[in-house]
């Protein structure tokens, strides 16, 4: 789906999805931007409901970013934001029982701690000339997707790490370290396992050998992910210097619709670098500078249901890379 065309219509309609849908129809780009079956009942900024295939398709595509959170959504437990979660303390087990015998019982209970939402936001400012340039909106959409995914992943990994009891420091024996993580998480053999690591750790693993002339230890790994000991590895800078092994079925997730809004007349405090002081900041007018601000936000939350669902290994670079 060409979601950049949807964004062009949204900007051309001054941030109103109802008008953007009309603009898409008038310009013959509606079919290019909308899947045949996509229909969503959404609301504009004033809270007035209307049916907008254009908005639903665009926001769904924007949420399908390259991040760990969105990749895992299909494998985790799902819940609503601020809603209680039905959980089991241990994985459910089944057994053969004799006629009239007692069956094993696994108790579900409502977790008193509801999933409190966290918000990730990505703000991009782009000149109107650049927006109209070839591939201008395409590049903007990709940047928004990547920024929103990174912000979400940083909080997601922090939340999951809070619930685990299995964590330790890496040693010089890589295979023993990996075996220790697997032993901590694999309890029944029915887990949906994923590794999560940084690009640096993925690069270390993908180039690792037991000796100078030995074959690669993990030939299915690459700097952007792959498979490590048969388990899919996801790469995100949010993992920093740690390697996580998690069971996606032991995680409960919730997320709300991605929202996008425009600003064309607001004053903006521009800072060249994150380390810049307040004195170096420059206040500009988007209108006077012929700029458009595009703000992408999403509400989400996640929690580990049981401590055995995740194990973390820290200090990877020093132990495995010799730093």
VENMO-V818262 format. One record per residue. N is the residue number from 0. RES is the residue in one letter. PHI is phi as a letter, one per 30 degrees, with the letter a starting at -180 (* if undefined). BURIAL is + if it has 16 or more other C-alpha atoms within 10 Angstrom, else -. D_LAST is the distance of its C-alpha to the last C-alpha in whole Angstrom. Layout:
{{N,RES,PHI,BURIAL,D_LAST} {N,RES,PHI,BURIAL,D_LAST}}
This chain:
{{0,X,*,-,44} {1,X,d,+,44} {2,X,d,+,43} {3,X,d,+,43} {4,X,d,+,46} {5,X,d,+,47} {6,X,d,+,45} {7,X,d,+,47} {8,X,d,+,50} {9,X,d,+,49} {10,X,d,+,48} {11,X,d,-,51} {12,X,c,+,53} {13,X,h,-,51} {14,X,i,+,49} {15,X,c,+,52} {16,X,d,+,52} {17,X,d,+,55} {18,X,d,+,56} {19,X,d,+,53} {20,X,d,+,54} {21,X,d,-,58} {22,X,d,+,56} {23,X,d,+,54} {24,X,d,-,58} {25,X,d,-,59} {26,X,c,-,57} {27,X,i,-,57} {28,X,c,+,53} {29,X,d,+,53} {30,X,d,-,53} {31,X,d,-,50} {32,X,c,+,48} {33,X,b,+,50} {34,X,d,-,49} {35,X,d,-,53} {36,X,c,-,52} {37,X,d,-,51} {38,X,b,-,52} {39,X,b,-,51} {40,X,c,-,53} {41,X,b,+,51} {42,X,b,-,52} {43,X,d,-,52} {44,X,d,-,51} {45,X,d,-,54} {46,X,i,-,54} {47,X,d,-,57} {48,X,d,-,56} {49,X,a,-,57} {50,X,c,-,56} {51,X,b,+,53} {52,X,d,+,52} {53,X,d,+,50} {54,X,d,+,48} {55,X,e,+,47} {56,X,d,+,46} {57,X,d,+,44} {58,X,d,+,42} {59,X,d,-,42} {60,X,d,+,40} {61,X,d,+,38} {62,X,d,+,37} {63,X,d,-,36} {64,X,d,+,32} {65,X,d,+,29} {66,X,d,+,28} {67,X,d,+,27} {68,X,e,+,30} {69,X,d,-,32} {70,X,d,-,31} {71,X,d,+,31} {72,X,e,+,35} {73,X,d,-,37} {74,X,c,+,35} {75,X,c,+,35} {76,X,d,+,38} {77,X,c,+,40} {78,X,a,+,42} {79,X,c,+,43} {80,X,d,+,42} {81,X,i,-,43} {82,X,c,-,45} {83,X,d,-,45} {84,X,c,+,43} {85,X,d,-,44} {86,X,b,+,42} {87,X,c,+,42} {88,X,d,-,40} {89,X,b,+,39} {90,X,e,+,39} {91,X,d,-,43} {92,X,b,-,44} {93,X,b,-,47} {94,X,a,-,49} {95,X,d,-,53} {96,X,b,-,55} {97,X,d,-,59} {98,X,e,-,62} {99,X,i,-,63} {100,X,d,-,59} {101,X,d,-,57} {102,X,c,-,54} {103,X,d,-,50} {104,X,c,-,50} {105,X,c,-,47} {106,X,c,-,47} {107,X,c,-,46} {108,X,b,-,46} {109,X,d,-,46} {110,X,d,-,43} {111,X,d,-,44} {112,X,d,-,41} {113,X,d,+,41} {114,X,d,+,39} {115,X,d,-,39} {116,X,d,+,38} {117,X,c,-,35} {118,X,b,-,35} {119,X,c,+,33} {120,X,b,+,34} {121,X,b,+,33} {122,X,c,+,35} {123,X,b,-,36} {124,X,c,+,38} {125,X,b,+,40} {126,X,d,-,43} {127,X,d,+,46} {128,X,d,-,46} {129,X,d,-,42} {130,X,d,+,44} {131,X,d,-,46} {132,X,d,-,45} {133,X,e,-,44} {134,X,i,-,41} {135,X,d,+,41} {136,X,d,+,41} {137,X,e,+,39} {138,X,d,-,36} {139,X,d,+,37} {140,X,d,+,37} {141,X,d,+,34} {142,X,d,-,32} {143,X,d,+,34} {144,X,d,+,33} {145,X,d,+,29} {146,X,d,+,29} {147,X,d,+,31} {148,X,d,+,29} {149,X,d,+,26} {150,X,e,+,28} {151,X,d,+,29} {152,X,d,+,26} {153,X,e,+,24} {154,X,d,+,27} {155,X,d,+,28} {156,X,d,+,24} {157,X,d,-,25} {158,X,d,-,28} {159,X,d,+,27} {160,X,d,+,24} {161,X,d,-,27} {162,X,c,+,29} {163,X,c,+,27} {164,X,c,-,27} {165,X,c,+,24} {166,X,a,+,21} {167,X,a,-,18} {168,X,c,-,14} {169,X,d,+,13} {170,X,c,+,13} {171,X,d,-,12} {172,X,c,-,15} {173,X,d,+,15} {174,X,d,-,19} {175,X,d,-,20} {176,X,d,-,18} {177,X,d,+,20} {178,X,d,-,23} {179,X,d,-,22} {180,X,d,+,22} {181,X,d,+,25} {182,X,d,-,27} {183,X,d,+,27} {184,X,c,+,28} {185,X,d,+,31} {186,X,c,-,34} {187,X,c,-,37} {188,X,i,-,35} {189,X,c,-,37} {190,X,d,+,34} {191,X,c,+,32} {192,X,d,+,29} {193,X,b,+,26} {194,X,d,+,22} {195,X,b,+,21} {196,X,b,+,17} {197,X,d,+,16} {198,X,e,+,16} {199,X,d,+,12} {200,X,d,+,12} {201,X,d,+,16} {202,X,d,+,14} {203,X,e,+,12} {204,X,d,+,15} {205,X,d,+,17} {206,X,c,-,16} {207,X,d,+,15} {208,X,b,-,17} {209,X,d,-,18} {210,X,a,-,19} {211,X,e,-,19} {212,X,c,-,22} {213,X,d,-,22} {214,X,d,-,23} {215,X,d,+,21} {216,X,d,+,20} {217,X,b,+,21} {218,X,d,+,23} {219,X,c,+,24} {220,X,c,+,21} {221,X,b,+,20} {222,X,d,+,18} {223,X,c,+,21} {224,X,k,+,22} {225,X,k,+,24} {226,X,b,+,25} {227,X,c,+,22} {228,X,h,+,24} {229,X,i,-,27} {230,X,c,-,27} {231,X,d,+,26} {232,X,c,+,23} {233,X,c,+,23} {234,X,c,+,21} {235,X,a,+,20} {236,X,d,+,18} {237,X,d,+,20} {238,X,d,+,18} {239,X,h,+,15} {240,X,c,+,12} {241,X,b,+,14} {242,X,c,+,16} {243,X,c,+,20} {244,X,c,+,23} {245,X,b,+,26} {246,X,c,+,30} {247,X,d,+,31} {248,X,d,+,35} {249,X,c,+,34} {250,X,c,+,33} {251,X,c,+,36} {252,X,b,+,36} {253,X,b,+,38} {254,X,a,+,38} {255,X,c,-,41} {256,X,d,-,42} {257,X,d,+,40} {258,X,b,+,42} {259,X,b,+,42} {260,X,b,+,44} {261,X,c,+,45} {262,X,b,+,46} {263,X,b,+,48} {264,X,b,+,49} {265,X,d,-,47} {266,X,d,-,45} {267,X,b,-,41} {268,X,c,-,39} {269,X,c,-,37} {270,X,b,-,33} {271,X,d,-,31} {272,X,b,-,28} {273,X,e,-,27} {274,X,d,-,26} {275,X,d,-,30} {276,X,d,-,32} {277,X,d,-,35} {278,X,d,-,37} {279,X,d,-,35} {280,X,d,-,37} {281,X,b,-,39} {282,X,d,-,42} {283,X,b,-,44} {284,X,c,-,46} {285,X,d,+,46} {286,X,d,-,49} {287,X,d,-,49} {288,X,d,-,46} {289,X,h,-,47} {290,X,c,+,44} {291,X,b,+,44} {292,X,c,+,41} {293,X,c,+,40} {294,X,c,+,39} {295,X,c,+,38} {296,X,b,+,37} {297,X,b,+,37} {298,X,c,+,38} {299,X,a,+,36} {300,X,a,+,35} {301,X,a,+,33} {302,X,a,+,33} {303,X,d,+,32} {304,X,d,+,35} {305,X,b,+,34} {306,X,e,+,31} {307,X,d,+,30} {308,X,d,+,30} {309,X,a,+,26} {310,X,b,+,23} {311,X,b,+,20} {312,X,c,+,16} {313,X,c,+,14} {314,X,i,+,10} {315,X,d,+,9} {316,X,e,+,6} {317,X,d,-,4} {318,X,d,-,7} {319,X,c,+,8} {320,X,c,-,6} {321,X,i,-,4} {322,X,d,-,0}}
